Amino acid sequence: MTNQLIGTRIKALRQAQGLSQNELARLFGFKDRQTVSAMETGVRRITASELLLAVERFGVPLDYFTDPFRLDGEGLFSWRQTGVAPDRLSEYERTAGRWIGAYRTLAPQVGRRAPLMRRALGLNRLSRFEDAMDAGERFASELELGPVPALRLAAAMEEELGILMLMVDAHEGISGAACRLPELDAILIARREVPGRRNFDLAHELFHILTWDAMPPEHVEYAGDFGGNRVEQLANNFAAAVLMPTTALESYDGWAQLDMEGLIAQLNRAADELCVTSSALRWRLVALRRLTRSKARAIPEAALRNNGREPRAENPPELFSKPFAEVLAAAVDEGHVSVRRAAALVGLPIEGLEELLTVHRVEHVIDL
């Protein structure tokens, strides 16, 4: 528990309740708002009696201020979703915050520190869509993502960029999210989405992480392959170029000359091979001027659904990620957190925690 942490959470509560620093000063019996400002920034230490007063005045439990696994006032989220009610999204954000907060707290304790420096793209709101596509092409090339970038993207984000990547069971309508912390970046992806959708969401959220300072994303955005505000359009163009760089499309030719039946067949085949959706590939080809917008719009949506195949059951990626599971196992083994607390943090029974570590092939000494 640090002065900075408590101050940050007091500020978050004050802002959530629409109070000014002067109003909070009166609640605490301080003479001026400068005392509140110093307390919120961690410059002034809050006393035990003041902390208890905050619990009473704000109507929150004491662990709101002392629990290191919370992200209140620290974590900034941008959610990619469709039609999710605000209260339901807020509830899920609190849950997701516990997962990210657990990793943020435990990782340094077991010797995994966040990168000292963050990568960033040299783009801003005035950048052209062509600039975003060029950045995506260069990203795929410089990180050597290979002929099918989707297959290596998540590993490259973890290993090269130090981003926490979690596959999660999300509420219906939630595709994923990017989360920004002072010392950690994280991305959550709904693991039960179709593979092409997951991959696009991952590349889209990556754009937000790499441009957060220059153009912070909205808290809530619509999950689509195109459209949205300018930042979302830039993110979509970047994501499409990462997953479908021109080098990966060289083996497919003659898009404009194909009749409708041949075009649909090649779109679905190429999308399957690149692990993207046929719809995303269609608009990527339009951006590259290999397909006219009118012809792209003439393609029946039903012909591209599920890349032209009958829906089939597919095994989703394992829950969370191997680096996340490794940190949990090490934290339990080294005594930084109990088995019961670790299981509660990820919303699993103790047996479920053991299964999580097992499926990720992480050595552990969980004693049931």
Number of C-alpha atoms within 10 A of each C-alpha: 9 13 16 18 20 23 24 21 20 25 22 16 17 17 13 10 10 10 13 13 19 16 16 20 18 13 12 14 10 14 11 14 16 13 17 26 17 15 20 24 17 17 14 15 16 19 10 9 9 13 15 13 14 21 17 12 12 13 9 12 12 13 11 16 21 14 13 17 19 24 24 20 18 17 19 18 21 21 23 24 20 15 11 15 10 10 9 10 19 12 11 15 17 13 16 23 22 21 20 27 23 22 24 25 15 22 20 13 15 18 11 13 14 17 14 7 9 14 12 14 17 12 17 17 12 10 13 14 18 15 17 26 24 16 21 26 21 15 17 23 16 9 15 13 19 15 18 18 23 24 15 15 22 22 15 17 19 15 12 12 17 20 22 24 23 25 19 20 17 18 13 13 16 22 26 25 27 28 25 19 16 8 12 19 24 24 27 26 25 25 22 18 19 18 20 22 23 22 23 23 27 25 26 27 26 24 27 27 25 19 20 17 13 14 14 18 23 15 13 16 16 18 21 18 23 17 13 15 13 14 22 23 18 28 28 30 28 27 29 27 28 29 29 26 25 14 11 17 14 8 8 10 11 9 17 14 11 13 9 16 10 11 20 22 17 17 24 24 15 20 23 18 12 21 23 25 26 27 23 22 22 24 22 25 21 15 18 13 11 16 19 17 14 9 13 17 11 10 16 11 11 9 17 19 15 20 23 19 11 8 10 7 7 10 10 15 13 14 18 21 19 18 19 21 24 19 22 28 25 21 23 21 17 11 10 15 17 15 23 13 12 21 19 14 20 19 14 15 14 18 12 13 21 22 13 22 21 13 12 17 12 17 14 16 11 15 8 7
